[in-house]
């Protein structure tokens, strides 16, 4: 319950703080970066209790807070956060690889090998 309240409070603070900053300036970008880090963390704590993996929770936080839905982080801010976005994609790939369960994949290895060999040709 507390992570949900923190998410709502962070959303309200971000909306209020955006009115005091220039979205294209450095302060707006730093604000967006810190906001996204906090929202992703609390979103993962809240939604992980429902059985969702942390990776999915991080992605949902970015989609909901980004220009696609709530527009708390504007399109200009996301363009200036390109370097952070690239690092985040690398970390997402690393996290996804760490969450692989090879015991569950083992029965499908033959299918995966067949798919790989058809892609290589």
ABEGO torsion letter per residue (X at the ends): XAAAAAAAAAAAAAAAAAAABBAABAAAAAAAAAAAAAAAAAAAAAAAAAGBBAAAAAAAAAAAABAABAGABBAAAAAAAAAAAAAAAAAAAAAAAAABBAAAAAAAAAAAAAAAAAAAX
